[in-house]
């Protein structure tokens, strides 16, 4: 990925998606964790806040701007770093001494629909997320 618009004080990243993201009751995004992780990396690299701009093919709906919070950037960066640590473990692994589960990062986004609360909690514990 790359930053679509970068100014002195902020950045915008355009996401063209087939459907708009879902939001919690408090207005936070809940189903685009991969986008939040990408913005966390941009935020860390550029030292600026980022806004996601979601555009769908539906002409009746305007683009949806979403300001990524500091908390979301922090959580996203923890997930990125956890993946990096897992890759590091895999690259330095001695299979006889390492727990195989700890070597692998979850194959998909924990925000995806196929993770329920119970399995998500176990995955977070296993991978220290």
Backbone torsions as a table, in degrees:
resi	resn	phi	psi	omega
1	UNK	NA	169.5	175.9
2	UNK	-151.4	157.9	-180.0
3	UNK	-72.0	131.5	-179.7
4	UNK	-80.1	-42.8	177.0
5	UNK	-137.5	129.5	-179.9
6	UNK	-134.1	120.1	177.8
7	UNK	-111.5	179.5	-179.5
8	UNK	-60.7	-33.3	-173.0
9	UNK	-115.2	-3.5	-177.1
10	UNK	-166.4	168.0	176.0
11	UNK	-135.3	151.6	175.7
12	UNK	-124.7	138.9	176.4
13	UNK	-124.8	117.7	-179.4
14	UNK	-80.3	129.7	175.6
15	UNK	-121.2	114.7	174.3
16	UNK	-93.5	117.3	-173.7
17	UNK	-129.0	154.1	179.4
18	UNK	-73.6	-26.7	175.8
19	UNK	-139.9	148.7	179.3
20	UNK	-66.9	152.1	178.5
21	UNK	-67.9	160.8	173.8
22	UNK	-91.6	152.5	-178.3
23	UNK	-127.4	151.6	175.8
24	UNK	-75.7	175.8	177.9
25	UNK	-63.5	-25.1	179.9
26	UNK	-90.9	5.5	176.2
27	UNK	87.5	9.8	178.7
28	UNK	-90.8	149.1	-179.8
29	UNK	-69.4	145.4	-178.1
30	UNK	-129.4	-5.9	-176.5
31	UNK	-131.1	23.4	179.8
32	UNK	-131.7	50.9	-178.1
33	UNK	-57.7	-34.7	179.7
34	UNK	-64.9	-32.9	177.0
35	UNK	-70.4	-39.2	178.8
36	UNK	-66.2	-37.7	177.0
37	UNK	-65.3	-39.9	177.2
38	UNK	-61.9	-42.9	179.4
39	UNK	-68.2	-31.4	176.7
40	UNK	-62.8	-41.3	178.0
41	UNK	-65.0	-45.9	178.4
42	UNK	-60.2	-44.0	-179.9
43	UNK	-59.8	-45.1	179.9
44	UNK	-66.0	-42.4	-176.7
45	UNK	-71.4	-38.4	-173.7
46	UNK	-101.8	-16.4	179.9
47	UNK	66.7	34.0	-177.8
48	UNK	-135.1	154.8	172.2
49	UNK	-73.2	151.9	179.8
50	UNK	-126.7	147.8	175.7
51	UNK	-120.8	132.1	172.3
52	UNK	-87.7	138.4	177.9
53	UNK	-121.5	106.3	-176.8
54	UNK	-91.3	125.4	176.3
55	UNK	-121.8	132.7	178.7
56	UNK	-113.7	162.0	-179.7
57	UNK	-70.6	-8.3	179.7
58	UNK	-74.0	118.5	-176.8
59	UNK	-71.4	-22.7	-178.2
60	UNK	-76.6	-17.0	-177.9
61	UNK	-102.7	128.7	176.0
62	UNK	-73.6	162.2	175.4
63	UNK	-60.4	146.9	-177.2
64	UNK	-108.7	112.2	174.5
65	UNK	-82.9	141.2	179.9
66	UNK	-136.5	111.4	179.3
67	UNK	-80.1	119.7	-178.8
68	UNK	-77.4	124.3	-176.2
69	UNK	-77.5	162.9	175.3
70	UNK	-59.8	-39.6	179.5
71	UNK	-64.2	-40.3	178.7
72	UNK	-67.1	-37.4	176.0
73	UNK	-64.2	-43.4	179.8
74	UNK	-63.3	-45.0	179.2
75	UNK	-64.8	-43.0	178.5
76	UNK	-61.6	-41.4	179.8
77	UNK	-68.0	-35.0	175.3
78	UNK	-61.3	-41.4	179.1
79	UNK	-66.4	-42.1	177.9
80	UNK	-61.4	-45.5	-179.4
81	UNK	-66.4	-35.6	176.8
82	UNK	-63.4	-41.5	177.2
83	UNK	-63.6	-41.3	179.0
84	UNK	-63.3	-41.4	178.1
85	UNK	-64.2	-39.3	178.8
86	UNK	-64.0	-40.7	177.6
87	UNK	-65.2	-41.2	177.8
88	UNK	-60.5	-43.9	177.6
89	UNK	-60.6	-44.0	-179.3
90	UNK	-61.7	-43.1	-177.9
91	UNK	-69.5	-24.4	-179.6
92	UNK	-109.3	15.9	-171.3
93	UNK	-76.0	143.4	165.3
94	UNK	-112.5	101.7	-171.2
95	UNK	-52.5	-28.2	-179.6
96	UNK	-71.5	-22.4	-174.3
97	UNK	-109.9	-7.7	-174.1
98	UNK	-110.8	147.7	174.8
99	UNK	-77.3	121.0	-175.8
100	UNK	-56.6	-37.8	-177.9
101	UNK	-62.7	-38.8	-179.0
102	UNK	-68.0	-17.6	180.0
103	UNK	-80.9	-17.4	-174.2
104	UNK	-111.9	140.2	173.7
105	UNK	-88.8	151.0	179.6
106	UNK	-50.3	134.5	-174.9
107	UNK	-65.8	-20.0	-179.2
108	UNK	-139.3	173.1	179.5
109	UNK	-64.2	128.6	178.8
110	UNK	-66.8	-13.0	176.9
111	UNK	-83.2	-6.7	-177.2
112	UNK	-66.6	157.2	-174.7
113	UNK	-62.7	-25.4	-176.1
114	UNK	-82.6	-2.4	171.0
115	UNK	-96.7	121.9	173.6
116	UNK	-93.5	176.7	-175.3
117	UNK	-59.1	-39.2	-177.3
118	UNK	-68.6	-48.5	-178.9
119	UNK	-70.3	-32.3	177.0
120	UNK	-63.8	-42.0	179.6
121	UNK	-64.1	-41.5	178.9
122	UNK	-65.8	-44.0	179.8
123	UNK	-61.3	-42.8	179.0
124	UNK	-62.1	-35.7	179.3
125	UNK	-70.2	-46.1	-178.9
126	UNK	-60.2	-44.3	-174.4
127	UNK	-99.6	12.9	177.2
128	UNK	50.3	47.2	-179.9
129	UNK	-90.2	NA	NA
